[in-house]
Amino acid sequence: MDTILDVQSVHTFIGQYHILQGVSLSIPRGSITALLGRNGAGKTTTLKTILGLLPPRQGKIVFEGREINGMRSFDIAARGIGFVPEHRAIFRDLSVEENLKIAERKKGDYARKQDFIFGLFPDLKRLIALPGANLSGGQQQMLAIARALVADNSLLLIDEPSEGLAPVIIENVMAAIRELSKNATIVLVEQNFLVASQLAEYYVIIEEGRSVRHGLMAELVQDQATIHRYLGAA
C-alpha cells in the first residue's frame, strides 16, 4: 500500500500537559481516513502536530517519504499539506475573494483554481465580494475548505467540518469532500460518527492521547462493541 503520511509513536505537550502519548497513523495515498474519539482525546492535537503547529517531543512524522517533524509549520505546509481548522478561522473582515487570494503560495494559484473551487462551491462565487462575517456558518465552512484548495496540496487535514451545520449543509460539505478525495488524500477529524462513517474508507481511534484501534471503516460500522467502548455511541 502506498503511504503518503506515516506518524510513528508521537508525543506532544501543550505547556506542561502531555496530550499525545503515543499516536501512530499510516495514511494510504488517495484515501479518506477519519480520526475518531471522544472530546479531548487528542484528535485536533494530532492534526496540529502533523502540521508543526505543536511540535512533537518524541516520535517521527514522515510525509511523502521525508521526515518533517522539526520543520517550521510554514515549510511543512509548503510541501503540500492543507489545513482546514476547527471553527473555520476565516478572515471575517476580508471578502470571500480576499480570503481566497491570501491563501496563495505562488502568484496565480487563485486564478488557476477558480473554476475548480467555484464548481465545488457555487455559493462562494455568488458571494465573492461579501465579507466573511456576512456568510452563514455553512458558507464560512465552505470558504475555509476552499482556502485549502487554492495552493496545490496532496494532503488535506480537515477538522470537524460538520460542526454546527444544518443537515442539508452537511450533505453539501460531504459531497465536496468526496470530490476533493479524487485529487488529494484527506485526514478528517469528525465527531459525528454517521458523517465520518459515510465519508471515510479508513479509521483511527484515539483514546486519551494514544491511537488504540485502526482499520477499515466498513468493519468498524459493524462492530458495535468497539463503537460503544471508544465513541460512546449505541
C-alpha positions in Angstrom: 0.0 0.0 0.0 1.4 3.4 -1.0 1.5 5.5 2.2 1.6 9.3 2.0 1.8 10.0 5.7 3.4 8.0 8.5 3.1 9.1 12.1 5.2 7.0 14.5 4.7 7.0 18.2 4.3 10.8 18.5 4.2 12.5 21.9 3.1 16.1 22.1 2.9 18.5 25.0 0.9 21.7 25.4 2.7 23.6 28.1 3.1 21.0 30.9 0.3 18.8 29.7 1.2 15.6 27.9 -1.6 15.5 25.4 -0.4 12.9 22.8 1.2 9.9 24.5 2.0 7.6 21.5 -0.1 8.3 18.4 0.7 6.3 15.3 -1.0 6.7 11.9 -0.4 5.2 8.5 -2.4 7.1 5.8 -2.9 5.4 2.4 -2.5 7.7 -0.5 -5.8 8.7 -2.1 -7.9 7.7 0.9 -10.2 9.5 3.4 -9.1 8.5 6.9 -11.2 9.6 9.9 -9.7 10.2 13.3 -12.3 9.2 15.9 -12.5 9.5 19.6 -14.3 11.3 22.4 -13.8 15.1 23.0 -10.4 15.8 24.4 -8.9 12.5 23.2 -6.2 14.3 21.1 -7.6 14.3 17.6 -7.1 18.1 16.9 -3.7 18.0 18.6 -2.7 15.2 16.2 -3.6 17.4 13.2 -1.7 20.4 14.6 1.3 18.1 15.4 1.4 16.8 11.8 1.5 20.4 10.5 4.1 21.5 13.1 1.9 24.0 14.9 2.5 21.8 18.0 6.0 20.3 17.5 6.3 16.7 18.9 8.8 16.0 21.6 9.1 12.3 20.6 8.3 10.2 17.6 8.6 10.7 13.9 6.4 12.1 11.1 7.1 11.2 7.5 5.3 12.9 4.6 5.9 11.9 1.0 9.0 9.9 2.2 10.6 12.8 4.1 10.8 13.3 7.8 9.0 16.6 8.6 9.0 16.9 12.4 11.2 19.7 13.5 10.4 21.7 10.4 8.6 25.1 10.6 4.8 24.8 10.0 5.1 27.1 7.1 7.7 24.9 5.4 5.6 21.8 6.2 2.5 23.4 4.6 4.6 24.4 1.6 5.4 20.7 0.9 1.7 20.2 0.1 -0.3 19.9 3.3 -3.5 22.0 3.6 -5.3 22.6 6.9 -8.9 23.4 7.5 -9.1 24.3 11.2 -11.9 23.8 13.6 -14.2 26.8 13.9 -13.3 27.8 10.3 -10.9 30.7 11.3 -11.6 32.7 8.2 -10.8 36.4 8.0 -14.1 37.9 8.9 -13.3 41.5 7.7 -12.0 40.3 4.3 -14.2 39.5 1.3 -14.6 35.9 0.1 -12.2 36.7 -2.8 -9.6 38.3 -0.5 -9.8 35.2 1.8 -9.0 33.0 -1.2 -6.3 35.2 -2.6 -4.5 35.3 0.7 -4.1 31.6 0.6 -1.9 31.6 -2.4 1.6 30.2 -2.1 2.6 31.2 -5.6 1.3 34.1 -7.6 -1.5 32.9 -9.8 -2.7 30.0 -7.6 -6.1 31.5 -7.1 -6.6 32.3 -10.8 -5.7 28.7 -11.7 -8.1 27.1 -9.2 -11.1 29.4 -9.5 -13.1 27.1 -11.8 -12.5 24.1 -9.6 -13.3 25.9 -6.4 -16.5 27.6 -7.6 -17.5 24.3 -9.3 -17.5 22.8 -5.8 -18.9 25.8 -4.0 -21.1 27.9 -6.4 -22.4 29.9 -3.4 -18.9 31.4 -2.9 -18.9 32.8 -6.5 -22.2 34.4 -5.8 -20.9 35.9 -2.6 -17.5 36.8 -3.8 -17.5 40.4 -2.7 -19.1 39.9 0.7 -17.0 40.0 3.9 -16.6 36.7 5.7 -18.6 37.9 8.6 -21.7 38.2 6.4 -21.6 34.5 5.5 -23.7 31.8 7.2 -22.0 29.1 9.2 -22.2 26.7 6.3 -20.8 29.2 3.8 -17.9 30.0 6.2 -17.1 26.3 6.3 -17.2 26.1 2.5 -14.8 29.1 2.4 -12.5 27.5 4.9 -12.3 24.4 2.8 -11.9 26.4 -0.4 -8.9 28.3 1.1 -7.1 24.9 1.5 -7.6 24.2 -2.2 -6.0 27.4 -3.6 -2.5 26.1 -3.3 -1.5 22.6 -4.7 -1.9 20.2 -1.7 -1.7 16.4 -1.9 -2.8 16.1 1.7 -5.7 17.9 3.4 -6.2 17.9 7.2 -9.9 18.8 7.9 -11.0 19.4 11.5 -14.7 19.0 12.4 -16.2 20.0 9.0 -19.8 19.3 10.1 -19.7 21.0 13.5 -22.7 23.4 14.0 -24.1 22.9 10.5 -27.7 22.2 9.4 -28.2 18.7 7.9 -28.7 20.0 4.4 -25.5 22.0 4.5 -23.6 18.9 5.9 -24.7 17.0 2.9 -23.2 19.7 0.6 -19.9 19.7 2.6 -19.8 15.9 2.5 -20.3 16.0 -1.3 -17.4 18.5 -1.6 -15.1 16.3 0.5 -15.8 13.3 -1.6 -15.0 15.3 -4.8 -11.8 16.5 -3.2 -10.7 13.0 -2.4 -10.4 12.3 -6.1 -7.3 14.6 -6.2 -6.0 14.6 -2.6 -5.6 12.4 0.4 -7.8 13.5 3.3 -7.4 13.1 7.1 -10.6 14.1 8.8 -11.5 14.7 12.4 -15.2 14.3 12.8 -17.2 14.0 16.0 -20.4 13.0 14.1 -19.9 9.2 13.6 -22.6 9.0 10.9 -20.8 11.6 8.8 -17.4 10.0 9.4 -18.7 6.5 8.5 -20.3 7.8 5.3 -17.1 9.6 4.2 -14.1 7.6 5.3 -12.6 4.4 4.0 -10.3 4.0 7.0 -10.4 5.0 10.6 -8.1 5.5 13.6 -9.4 5.7 17.1 -7.6 7.9 19.6 -8.2 7.4 23.3 -6.5 9.6 26.0 -3.7 10.6 23.6 -3.0 7.2 22.2 -4.0 5.5 19.0 -5.8 2.4 20.1 -7.6 0.9 17.1 -7.4 1.3 13.3 -8.8 -0.4 10.2 -11.5 -0.3 7.6 -14.5 1.9 8.3 -16.8 -0.7 6.8 -15.7 -3.2 9.5 -16.0 -0.6 12.3 -19.6 0.2 11.4 -20.4 -3.5 12.1 -18.5 -3.5 15.4 -21.0 -2.1 17.9 -18.9 -3.1 20.9 -15.9 -1.0 19.7 -18.1 1.9 18.8 -19.8 1.9 22.2 -16.5 1.5 24.1 -14.5 4.2 22.4 -17.1 6.6 20.9 -19.9 6.3 23.4 -22.4 5.6 20.6 -25.0 2.9 20.9 
